[in-house]
Amino acid sequence: MSAASAPRAVFFVSDGTAITAETLGNALLVSFPGVPLARHTIPFVDDAVAAAEAVATIAATPTGAPPLVFTTIRDLAVRQTVAAAPAIVVDLLGGHLREVEAALGASAQPGRGTVHSLGDLDRYHERMWAIEYAIEHDDGQSLRALDRAQVVLIAPSRCGKTPTSMYLALQHGVVVANYPLTDDDLAAGSGSAEQLPEPLRPHVDRLFGLTANPQRLSQVREARRPGSPYASLAQCTREVRWAERLYRRHGIPHLDSTDRSVEEMAAVITTTLRRRAASAPEGALP
């Protein structure tokens, strides 16, 4: 591979977990889909030794063009050390910290950032409980305490319920269950869009549906169960069309997961939750 076509090295460097550096950096990089990139993450660069090691790693990267480095480092000395790396360094935090200091009339405190650390312990424990709830209520495994869910995701199998549920719980602390719309449910309703599965009927105001392109869904299922009726295009089409009729009949908000990332779906769902909460009578939603 020539130097011109080799992937450009990209580093996400942070004094914490580097999740923020990755998120913000990738939000910029998504605008350049045609550029091949080799991504690397260096977390916990929070002192002089770690900064020197990070610079050495960046300098040792074989590449035809200077690496691109996204940083979220609060300590000025550490930030300056990393900025001296033989790379193009994009400081995602430093300049904005100065702006926030000016706006608040206060100085940022030294030390490692806490965007993804424990922070508010009550909030942290709420998030952990949401994750436990999502695991217990994954794929209809448990119907216990569905009234405590803020949202119940429903969809045919392999439309993205589980990863979306876990992301909502982990990143947003949303209490979420998910329930598969299966052939048994379809048979129980005799193919009718009139009937929700019985366990879901008391919770219609908490439901959110996912759907998918039947051809794509068939491909995903084929990778899981090759040659099975479950993966056939006819079966996938039947299930998706039934689910879509069900959503329309009961006024269930829904979206097509085919070309959406988990992050996009979570954003749509949390927006829907806020709108529901704003329009519902007090106490109607958890």
MIGU-381192 format. One record per residue (C-alpha): residue number from 0; residue in one letter; x, y, z. Coordinates in nm, 2 decimals. Each point is the difference from the previous one (the first is absolute). Layout:
residues N
+-----+---+--------+--------+--------+
|   k | r |     xx |     yy |     zz |
+-----+---+--------+--------+--------+
| NUM | a |      X |      Y |      Z |
...
+-----+---+--------+--------+--------+
end
This chain:
residues 286
+-----+---+--------+--------+--------+
|   k | r |     xx |     yy |     zz |
+-----+---+--------+--------+--------+
|   0 | m |   0.00 |   0.00 |   0.00 |
|   1 | s |   0.14 |   0.34 |  -0.10 |
|   2 | a |   0.05 |   0.28 |   0.25 |
|   3 | a |  -0.27 |   0.19 |  -0.18 |
|   4 | s |  -0.26 |  -0.27 |   0.05 |
|   5 | a |   0.11 |  -0.11 |   0.35 |
|   6 | p |  -0.26 |   0.08 |   0.27 |
|   7 | r |   0.07 |   0.32 |   0.18 |
|   8 | a |   0.08 |  -0.06 |   0.37 |
|   9 | v |  -0.25 |   0.17 |   0.24 |
|  10 | f |   0.05 |   0.01 |   0.37 |
|  11 | f |  -0.25 |   0.08 |   0.27 |
|  12 | v |   0.19 |   0.11 |   0.31 |
|  13 | s |  -0.16 |   0.08 |   0.33 |
|  14 | d |   0.07 |   0.04 |   0.38 |
|  15 | g |  -0.31 |  -0.22 |   0.05 |
|  16 | t |  -0.16 |  -0.29 |  -0.18 |
|  17 | a |   0.03 |   0.18 |  -0.34 |
|  18 | i |  -0.36 |  -0.06 |  -0.07 |
|  19 | t |  -0.06 |   0.38 |  -0.05 |
|  20 | a |   0.31 |   0.03 |  -0.22 |
|  21 | e |  -0.13 |  -0.29 |  -0.22 |
|  22 | t |  -0.35 |   0.13 |  -0.01 |
|  23 | l |   0.09 |   0.36 |  -0.10 |
|  24 | g |   0.28 |  -0.11 |  -0.23 |
|  25 | n |  -0.21 |  -0.25 |  -0.18 |
|  26 | a |  -0.28 |   0.26 |  -0.03 |
|  27 | l |   0.25 |   0.21 |  -0.21 |
|  28 | l |   0.15 |  -0.30 |  -0.19 |
|  29 | v |  -0.34 |  -0.12 |  -0.11 |
|  30 | s |   0.00 |   0.28 |  -0.26 |
|  31 | f |   0.29 |  -0.17 |  -0.18 |
|  32 | p |  -0.13 |  -0.35 |  -0.08 |
|  33 | g |   0.24 |  -0.04 |  -0.29 |
|  34 | v |   0.32 |   0.04 |   0.20 |
|  35 | p |   0.14 |  -0.33 |   0.14 |
|  36 | l |   0.08 |   0.03 |   0.37 |
|  37 | a |   0.18 |  -0.21 |   0.25 |
|  38 | r |  -0.14 |   0.09 |   0.34 |
|  39 | h |   0.19 |  -0.03 |   0.33 |
|  40 | t |  -0.11 |   0.09 |   0.36 |
|  41 | i |   0.23 |   0.10 |   0.28 |
|  42 | p |  -0.19 |   0.06 |   0.33 |
|  43 | f |   0.11 |   0.12 |   0.34 |
|  44 | v |   0.27 |   0.24 |  -0.12 |
|  45 | d |  -0.01 |   0.20 |   0.32 |
|  46 | d |   0.36 |   0.06 |   0.10 |
|  47 | a |   0.34 |   0.08 |  -0.15 |
|  48 | v |   0.11 |  -0.37 |  -0.03 |
|  49 | a |  -0.32 |  -0.10 |  -0.18 |
|  50 | a |   0.02 |   0.30 |  -0.23 |
|  51 | a |   0.36 |  -0.09 |  -0.10 |
|  52 | e |  -0.11 |  -0.36 |  -0.07 |
|  53 | a |  -0.29 |   0.12 |  -0.21 |
|  54 | v |   0.23 |   0.23 |  -0.20 |
|  55 | a |   0.24 |  -0.29 |  -0.06 |
|  56 | t |  -0.28 |  -0.22 |  -0.12 |
|  57 | i |  -0.12 |   0.26 |  -0.24 |
|  58 | a |   0.35 |   0.07 |  -0.13 |
|  59 | a |   0.06 |  -0.37 |  -0.06 |
|  60 | t |  -0.31 |  -0.04 |  -0.22 |
|  61 | p |   0.11 |  -0.10 |  -0.36 |
|  62 | t |  -0.19 |   0.23 |  -0.22 |
|  63 | g |   0.05 |   0.20 |  -0.32 |
|  64 | a |  -0.18 |   0.30 |   0.15 |
|  65 | p |   0.01 |   0.15 |   0.34 |
|  66 | p |  -0.24 |  -0.16 |   0.24 |
|  67 | l |  -0.31 |   0.18 |   0.10 |
|  68 | v |  -0.04 |   0.03 |   0.38 |
|  69 | f |  -0.32 |   0.10 |   0.18 |
|  70 | t |   0.05 |   0.08 |   0.37 |
|  71 | t |  -0.22 |   0.07 |   0.30 |
|  72 | i |   0.25 |   0.08 |   0.27 |
|  73 | r |  -0.06 |   0.26 |   0.27 |
|  74 | d |   0.34 |   0.04 |   0.16 |
|  75 | l |   0.19 |   0.27 |  -0.18 |
|  76 | a |   0.35 |  -0.16 |   0.03 |
|  77 | v |  -0.12 |  -0.34 |  -0.12 |
|  78 | r |  -0.19 |   0.16 |  -0.28 |
|  79 | q |   0.31 |   0.19 |  -0.11 |
|  80 | t |   0.21 |  -0.31 |   0.00 |
|  81 | v |  -0.24 |  -0.19 |  -0.22 |
|  82 | a |  -0.04 |   0.31 |  -0.23 |
|  83 | a |   0.38 |  -0.03 |  -0.07 |
|  84 | a |  -0.05 |  -0.35 |  -0.16 |
|  85 | p |   0.11 |  -0.03 |  -0.37 |
|  86 | a |  -0.37 |   0.01 |  -0.11 |
|  87 | i |  -0.28 |   0.23 |  -0.07 |
|  88 | v |  -0.16 |   0.05 |   0.34 |
|  89 | v |  -0.36 |   0.11 |   0.04 |
|  90 | d |  -0.07 |   0.12 |   0.35 |
|  91 | l |  -0.37 |  -0.07 |   0.05 |
|  92 | l |  -0.01 |   0.13 |   0.36 |
|  93 | g |   0.26 |   0.27 |   0.07 |
|  94 | g |  -0.14 |   0.29 |  -0.18 |
|  95 | h |  -0.36 |  -0.08 |   0.11 |
|  96 | l |   0.11 |  -0.02 |   0.36 |
|  97 | r |   0.13 |   0.36 |  -0.02 |
|  98 | e |  -0.34 |   0.11 |  -0.14 |
|  99 | v |  -0.19 |  -0.18 |   0.27 |
| 100 | e |   0.23 |   0.15 |   0.27 |
| 101 | a |  -0.07 |   0.34 |  -0.14 |
| 102 | a |  -0.38 |  -0.06 |  -0.01 |
| 103 | l |  -0.02 |  -0.14 |   0.36 |
| 104 | g |   0.26 |   0.23 |   0.15 |
| 105 | a |   0.18 |  -0.30 |   0.15 |
| 106 | s |   0.32 |  -0.19 |  -0.07 |
| 107 | a |  -0.01 |  -0.37 |  -0.11 |
| 108 | q |   0.13 |  -0.22 |   0.27 |
| 109 | p |   0.31 |  -0.21 |  -0.08 |
| 110 | g |  -0.01 |  -0.37 |  -0.01 |
| 111 | r |  -0.15 |  -0.27 |  -0.22 |
| 112 | g |  -0.33 |   0.07 |  -0.17 |
| 113 | t |  -0.31 |  -0.17 |   0.14 |
| 114 | v |  -0.22 |   0.00 |  -0.30 |
| 115 | h |   0.00 |  -0.38 |   0.00 |
| 116 | s |   0.11 |  -0.07 |   0.36 |
| 117 | l |  -0.24 |  -0.06 |   0.29 |
| 118 | g |  -0.09 |   0.37 |   0.05 |
| 119 | d |  -0.34 |   0.01 |   0.16 |
| 120 | l |  -0.02 |  -0.32 |   0.19 |
| 121 | d |  -0.39 |   0.00 |   0.01 |
| 122 | r |   0.00 |   0.04 |  -0.38 |
| 123 | y |   0.26 |  -0.27 |  -0.04 |
| 124 | h |  -0.20 |  -0.25 |   0.21 |
| 125 | e |  -0.31 |   0.08 |  -0.20 |
| 126 | r |   0.19 |  -0.07 |  -0.32 |
| 127 | m |   0.12 |  -0.34 |   0.13 |
| 128 | w |  -0.35 |  -0.09 |   0.11 |
| 129 | a |  -0.12 |   0.09 |  -0.35 |
| 130 | i |   0.26 |  -0.24 |  -0.15 |
| 131 | e |  -0.10 |  -0.28 |   0.24 |
| 132 | y |  -0.37 |   0.05 |  -0.10 |
| 133 | a |   0.08 |   0.00 |  -0.37 |
| 134 | i |   0.19 |  -0.33 |   0.04 |
| 135 | e |  -0.28 |  -0.16 |   0.19 |
| 136 | h |  -0.26 |   0.12 |  -0.25 |
| 137 | d |   0.19 |  -0.07 |  -0.32 |
| 138 | d |  -0.19 |  -0.18 |  -0.28 |
| 139 | g |  -0.31 |  -0.05 |   0.22 |
| 140 | q |   0.19 |  -0.22 |   0.25 |
| 141 | s |  -0.19 |   0.16 |   0.29 |
| 142 | l |  -0.33 |   0.18 |   0.01 |
| 143 | r |   0.04 |   0.09 |   0.37 |
| 144 | a |  -0.05 |   0.37 |   0.08 |
| 145 | l |  -0.05 |   0.12 |  -0.35 |
| 146 | d |  -0.19 |   0.29 |   0.15 |
| 147 | r |   0.34 |   0.13 |   0.12 |
| 148 | a |   0.14 |   0.02 |  -0.36 |
| 149 | q |   0.02 |   0.35 |  -0.15 |
| 150 | v |  -0.01 |  -0.17 |  -0.34 |
| 151 | v |  -0.07 |  -0.35 |  -0.14 |
| 152 | l |   0.16 |  -0.06 |  -0.33 |
| 153 | i |  -0.18 |  -0.24 |  -0.23 |
| 154 | a |   0.10 |  -0.14 |  -0.33 |
| 155 | p |   0.04 |  -0.32 |  -0.20 |
| 156 | s |   0.32 |  -0.19 |   0.08 |
| 157 | r |   0.33 |   0.15 |  -0.11 |
| 158 | c |  -0.12 |   0.35 |  -0.05 |
| 159 | g |   0.23 |   0.15 |   0.26 |
| 160 | k |  -0.20 |  -0.02 |   0.33 |
| 161 | t |   0.28 |  -0.13 |   0.22 |
| 162 | p |   0.29 |   0.23 |  -0.10 |
| 163 | t |  -0.24 |   0.30 |   0.01 |
| 164 | s |  -0.13 |  -0.10 |   0.35 |
| 165 | m |   0.35 |  -0.04 |   0.14 |
| 166 | y |   0.12 |   0.33 |  -0.15 |
| 167 | l |  -0.30 |   0.19 |   0.14 |
| 168 | a |   0.06 |  -0.15 |   0.35 |
| 169 | l |   0.38 |   0.05 |   0.00 |
| 170 | q |   0.03 |   0.34 |  -0.16 |
| 171 | h |  -0.33 |   0.16 |   0.10 |
| 172 | g |  -0.12 |  -0.19 |   0.31 |
| 173 | v |  -0.33 |  -0.08 |  -0.17 |
| 174 | v |  -0.19 |  -0.28 |   0.16 |
| 175 | v |  -0.08 |  -0.21 |  -0.31 |
| 176 | a |  -0.14 |  -0.35 |  -0.07 |
| 177 | n |  -0.03 |  -0.16 |  -0.34 |
| 178 | y |  -0.24 |  -0.25 |  -0.13 |
| 179 | p |   0.02 |  -0.20 |  -0.32 |
| 180 | l |  -0.30 |  -0.02 |  -0.24 |
| 181 | t |   0.01 |  -0.36 |  -0.09 |
| 182 | d |  -0.19 |  -0.24 |  -0.23 |
| 183 | d |  -0.19 |  -0.12 |   0.31 |
| 184 | d |  -0.13 |   0.35 |   0.06 |
| 185 | l |  -0.09 |   0.03 |  -0.37 |
| 186 | a |  -0.18 |  -0.34 |   0.01 |
| 187 | a |  -0.18 |   0.10 |   0.33 |
| 188 | g |  -0.14 |   0.30 |  -0.18 |
| 189 | s |  -0.09 |  -0.20 |  -0.31 |
| 190 | g |   0.22 |   0.24 |  -0.20 |
| 191 | s |  -0.21 |   0.29 |   0.12 |
| 192 | a |   0.15 |   0.34 |   0.07 |
| 193 | e |  -0.28 |   0.05 |   0.25 |
| 194 | q |   0.15 |  -0.18 |   0.29 |
| 195 | l |   0.32 |   0.08 |   0.19 |
| 196 | p |   0.16 |  -0.29 |   0.18 |
| 197 | e |  -0.18 |  -0.03 |   0.33 |
| 198 | p |   0.30 |   0.09 |   0.23 |
| 199 | l |   0.03 |   0.33 |  -0.19 |
| 200 | r |  -0.36 |   0.12 |   0.01 |
| 201 | p |   0.02 |   0.18 |   0.34 |
| 202 | h |   0.31 |   0.18 |  -0.11 |
| 203 | v |  -0.09 |   0.14 |  -0.34 |
| 204 | d |   0.10 |   0.35 |   0.11 |
| 205 | r |   0.36 |  -0.12 |   0.06 |
| 206 | l |   0.05 |  -0.19 |  -0.32 |
| 207 | f |   0.24 |   0.09 |  -0.27 |
| 208 | g |   0.04 |  -0.21 |  -0.32 |
| 209 | l |   0.29 |  -0.09 |  -0.22 |
| 210 | t |  -0.03 |  -0.13 |  -0.35 |
| 211 | a |   0.25 |  -0.08 |  -0.28 |
| 212 | n |   0.03 |  -0.06 |  -0.37 |
| 213 | p |  -0.11 |  -0.36 |  -0.06 |
| 214 | q |   0.29 |  -0.08 |  -0.23 |
| 215 | r |   0.26 |   0.13 |   0.24 |
| 216 | l |  -0.18 |  -0.17 |   0.29 |
| 217 | s |   0.01 |  -0.33 |  -0.20 |
| 218 | q |   0.38 |   0.04 |  -0.05 |
| 219 | v |   0.06 |   0.06 |   0.38 |
| 220 | r |  -0.21 |  -0.30 |   0.09 |
| 221 | e |   0.16 |  -0.22 |  -0.27 |
| 222 | a |   0.34 |   0.07 |   0.17 |
| 223 | r |  -0.15 |  -0.13 |   0.33 |
| 224 | r |  -0.20 |  -0.29 |  -0.14 |
| 225 | p |   0.10 |  -0.09 |  -0.35 |
| 226 | g |  -0.27 |  -0.15 |  -0.22 |
| 227 | s |  -0.27 |   0.02 |   0.26 |
| 228 | p |  -0.36 |   0.10 |  -0.05 |
| 229 | y |   0.07 |   0.27 |   0.27 |
| 230 | a |   0.24 |   0.17 |  -0.24 |
| 231 | s |  -0.20 |  -0.03 |  -0.32 |
| 232 | l |  -0.10 |   0.32 |  -0.17 |
| 233 | a |  -0.36 |  -0.10 |   0.00 |
| 234 | q |   0.00 |  -0.05 |   0.38 |
| 235 | c |   0.19 |   0.33 |   0.06 |
| 236 | t |  -0.24 |   0.19 |  -0.23 |
| 237 | r |  -0.30 |  -0.15 |   0.18 |
| 238 | e |   0.12 |   0.09 |   0.35 |
| 239 | v |   0.11 |   0.35 |  -0.09 |
| 240 | r |  -0.32 |   0.09 |  -0.18 |
| 241 | w |  -0.21 |  -0.13 |   0.30 |
| 242 | a |   0.21 |   0.20 |   0.24 |
| 243 | e |  -0.04 |   0.31 |  -0.20 |
| 244 | r |  -0.38 |  -0.05 |  -0.02 |
| 245 | l |   0.00 |  -0.05 |   0.38 |
| 246 | y |   0.19 |   0.32 |   0.06 |
| 247 | r |  -0.23 |   0.20 |  -0.22 |
| 248 | r |  -0.32 |  -0.15 |   0.15 |
| 249 | h |   0.10 |   0.08 |   0.36 |
| 250 | g |   0.18 |   0.33 |  -0.07 |
| 251 | i |   0.34 |  -0.14 |   0.12 |
| 252 | p |   0.29 |   0.22 |  -0.10 |
| 253 | h |   0.26 |  -0.20 |  -0.20 |
| 254 | l |   0.30 |   0.03 |  -0.23 |
| 255 | d |   0.18 |  -0.20 |  -0.26 |
| 256 | s |   0.33 |  -0.13 |   0.15 |
| 257 | t |   0.14 |  -0.12 |  -0.34 |
| 258 | d |   0.24 |   0.29 |  -0.06 |
| 259 | r |   0.01 |   0.16 |   0.35 |
| 260 | s |   0.27 |  -0.03 |   0.26 |
| 261 | v |  -0.09 |  -0.09 |   0.36 |
| 262 | e |   0.09 |   0.36 |   0.10 |
| 263 | e |  -0.25 |   0.14 |  -0.26 |
| 264 | m |  -0.28 |  -0.23 |   0.12 |
| 265 | a |   0.07 |   0.08 |   0.36 |
| 266 | a |  -0.02 |   0.37 |  -0.08 |
| 267 | v |  -0.34 |  -0.04 |  -0.17 |
| 268 | i |  -0.13 |  -0.21 |   0.29 |
| 269 | t |   0.11 |   0.24 |   0.27 |
| 270 | t |  -0.15 |   0.29 |  -0.19 |
| 271 | t |  -0.33 |  -0.19 |  -0.02 |
| 272 | l |   0.02 |  -0.07 |   0.38 |
| 273 | r |   0.05 |   0.37 |   0.07 |
| 274 | r |  -0.30 |   0.09 |  -0.22 |
| 275 | r |  -0.22 |  -0.27 |   0.17 |
| 276 | a |   0.10 |   0.13 |   0.34 |
| 277 | a |  -0.07 |   0.36 |  -0.09 |
| 278 | s |  -0.35 |  -0.09 |  -0.13 |
| 279 | a |  -0.10 |  -0.27 |   0.25 |
| 280 | p |  -0.20 |   0.08 |   0.32 |
| 281 | e |   0.23 |   0.02 |   0.31 |
| 282 | g |   0.08 |  -0.35 |   0.12 |
| 283 | a |  -0.10 |  -0.17 |  -0.32 |
| 284 | l |   0.35 |  -0.10 |  -0.09 |
| 285 | p |   0.28 |  -0.12 |   0.24 |
+-----+---+--------+--------+--------+
end
